[in-house]
């Protein structure tokens, strides 16, 4: 049974820890994340980008797979299924398909239009009991072809969007999607503190969690970040373990070519990454 991310994030904000959003790309990814969250008794958010949504044959397919897995694997921890960086149209498609949470990324619209579209989605999500994430100030890096330079959000604009009644707010604080460049300046904690002060109890979201040093992650959580998105790190771990398996010639031994064997080491690597993140974020044992 999928749940909205509202309660898990409010608890995280009050308890000074963060819930991980781990993006899913296929069955293996989803299974690895759900099993690890269950093992660690941690609430979890499964993120789906619009690109991954297309790849997995549409949002209805994903809802069916995730709901079937929760039942089939006997998952008891709270699980939210969340659209990541959704367009306005994408948000409606996910609501219709049965997602329990959506992100509307209106950060590239003028603030007035971002407010108008977000206001409409707040009403729809409230009626259906879904959580809604909004974004102010583009996050740097590349996400499904959208490139930003690690911009920093305006705390006043953050307050304007937070006051519309969204569940959580993603604000740019110099974070970047994907791998961080060598000359990255780090997170802007002054801005984060100012945003936190303006939005009060609203849970804040940190996108681009891959490669941010652990001390910065912990400091961000202490300043009100309650949801941290992880994607690239799981992909890199999966790719490295799969490469190692093939380079060792294991796919040529016996039935080593069977996809269930071929992908098993990669799945273990995803689980290891998720385990590390849940421990770092402090959400273990909070389900």
N, C-alpha and C positions, 0 to 999 in steps of 0.2 A: 504494500500500500504506500503510494508516494505521498509525501507531505510537503507543505509549503516550507520555505526556509526561514520564515518569520520567527518562530519560537526558538529554533536552534541558534539563530544569530542574536536574538535578544539575550538569551542565556549566556552566549559567548561574550557579548559586550559587557554584561554585568559581571561575569566571572573572569574577565581579563585573559581570555584565550581566543583562538580563531578556529573556524571550521574551514577545512580545505575544500576548494572546488577543484576536482580532478576531471579534466576533459576526457571524454571517451571517443574512441575512433572505430571500435568494432566489438565483437563479442568477447574476445580475450581481455581487452582493456576493461570492459565493464565488469566482467567476472573477477578479475584481479583486484579491482578497487573495492567492490562490494565485499569480497571475502576478507580483505585486509581491514576494512572499517569494522566489520563484524568481530573479527579476531581482537581488535583493539578497543571494542566497545565505544566507537566514536561516531557521532553523527557525520554525514557526508553529503556533499553536493556533487552530482554528476553533471558536468558542463558539456553542452553540445553547440559547436559553432554552426553557422549556416552551411559552411562547406562540408563539415562532417555529417550534417543532416542529409545533404544530397548524397554523399558517399554511402551512407547507410540506408539508402532507399526511402528517405522521407521520415517525417516525425512520427507517423503512426507506427511504422516498423520499430522505431526506437522505443516508443512507449510500450509496445507489446513485448519486446525483448526484455526491457528493464523490469516490468511488472512480473513477467514470467520468471525471471531470475530471482527476484526477491522472494517469490513463493518457492521456487524450486530449490534454492540454496538455504532456505529457512532464515533469511535475514531479518533480524529483529531491531536493528538500529534505525534511527530516522534517516530516510533517504529522500532528497529533493532532486528532481530532474529539471535542469535549468538551461534555458536558451542563453548562449553566451554571445555578446555583441550583436544582439538581434536588430534587424531593421524593423520599421513600423509594421510592414506586411508580415515579416517573419514572426513577429511577436503574436499576431493574430492567428497565424497558422499553428503555432505551438499550443496556444490556448485551446484551439479547436481539437487538436490531436490528443490532448490530455496531459500536457506537461504541468508540473506543480509550481513552476517558477519561471519567470522570463526576465531577460534584460532587454530594455529598449535603449539602444545607444544613439541618443539624439545629439551627441556632442559636436557633430559636424554641421548641425543646423544653427541658424542664428538663435540666440537664447529664447526669444519670444516663441519661435516655432517649436523648439525643444520643450518649452513649458506647455504649449497647447497640446502637443501630441502625448506628452507624459501625463497630463491631467486626464485625458480621455482614457488612457490605459490604466491609470490608478482606479478609476470607476469600475472598469471591466474586471480587473483583478480582484477588487474588493468584493464584488458580487459573487465571484467564483471561489473566493478564499485562496487565491494564489499570491505568492510574493513577487514583488516587482523591483528590479534593480535599474537605476538610472545612472547616466554618466555625465560628468561635467569636465570639460578640458580634455582633449584627446590624450590617450596614453601613447607613449612612444613606441617605435618598432613597427613590425608588420604583422597584421592580423587579417588573414584572408584578403590580402592585397591592399589593405588600408595602411598607409605608412604615416607615422607621427614621430615627432622628434623629442619625445620625453617632455611634453609640455606640463605646465603647472596650472592647476585650476584656481579660479578666483573664489575665495571663501564666501563672498557675497552671493555669487551665482550658485554656489553649493547650497547656501541657505534657501535661496529661492526655489530650487528643485526639491530639497528636503521637505520644505513646508507644503509641498503639493500632496504629501502623504505616501511617498514611495516607501518601500520596506528597507532598502539599503542603497547606499550611494557610492559609486566608484568615482574617485577624484584623482586627476593626474597629480602626482607629487614627484615627477622626474623618473617614474618607473617606465620600463620598456618591455614590449613583448619579445620573446625569443632570447637569443644569447646577448648578453650585455657587452658593449664594445669596451676595449681596454681603457678608453679615456672617459668612461662614464663618471659623472660627478657625484653619484650616490643619491639617496632619497632626500627630499627636502622636508626635514622634520618641522621647521618653523611653519611652513604652509600647512602641514598635517595637523599641528597643534591648533592653528587658527581655524581650520575647517572643523575640527573636533569641537572646539568651543562654540562655533556657530550652530552646529547641527544637534548638539546635546546628546540624547540617547540613541540617535540613529546609528546603526552599525555601518562602518565604512569598509569598503572593499579595495584590496590591493591586487591589481592585475599585474601580470608579468612577474610571478613569484620565482621563476627559475633564475638562479644565479645571484639573487640578492643575498649578501652575507648574513649569517645567522643572527649576529648582534643587531643588525638593522631590522630584521624581521621581528625580533623580540621587542625592540624599541617601538616599532610601528604598532604592534599589538597593544603595548602599554599606552599608546596615544589614541586608541579607539578603533583600530583595524580589527574587524571580527570575521572577515572572510578573505581568504588568500587563494588566488587562482594559480594552478600548476598544470602545465601542459608539456612544454618543450622538454623538461627534465625527464619525464616518463618516456617520451619518444626517444631521447638520446640513450637512456638506459636499455630500452627494448632493442634498439638498433645495435648497440655494442654487444649485448649478450647473444643476439641472433648471428651477428658476424662471427663471433668467437666459435659458436657451435659449427658453423659451416666451414670456417677456416681450419678447424680441428678435424674436418672430414667426417663428422658424426652423422651427417645426412646420408653418407654412403655405407654406414654400418647397419646391417640388418634392416629393420623397418624405420631407420632414422629419418627417412624422407616423409614419413607420415606427418601431416601438418600438426597433429596433436603433439608429436614429439619435437618436431622442428621448431615450434613456437613456445615450447614449455619453458626453456631457459629465459626467453624474453619476458614471458609472463611473470616469472619469479623476480626478474629485475624490476618490473613495474611495481610488484608488491613491496619489494625492498625500499624503493623510492617513496612509495606512499606511506610505508611504516615510518620512515625517517621524518617525513613531513608532518604526519599526525603527532609524532613525539615532539617535534620542534614547535608546532602550533599550540600544543597543550590541550588538544581535544580528546586525548585517550581517556577512556573511563567516564566520559561525560554523557554518554547515551543513556 
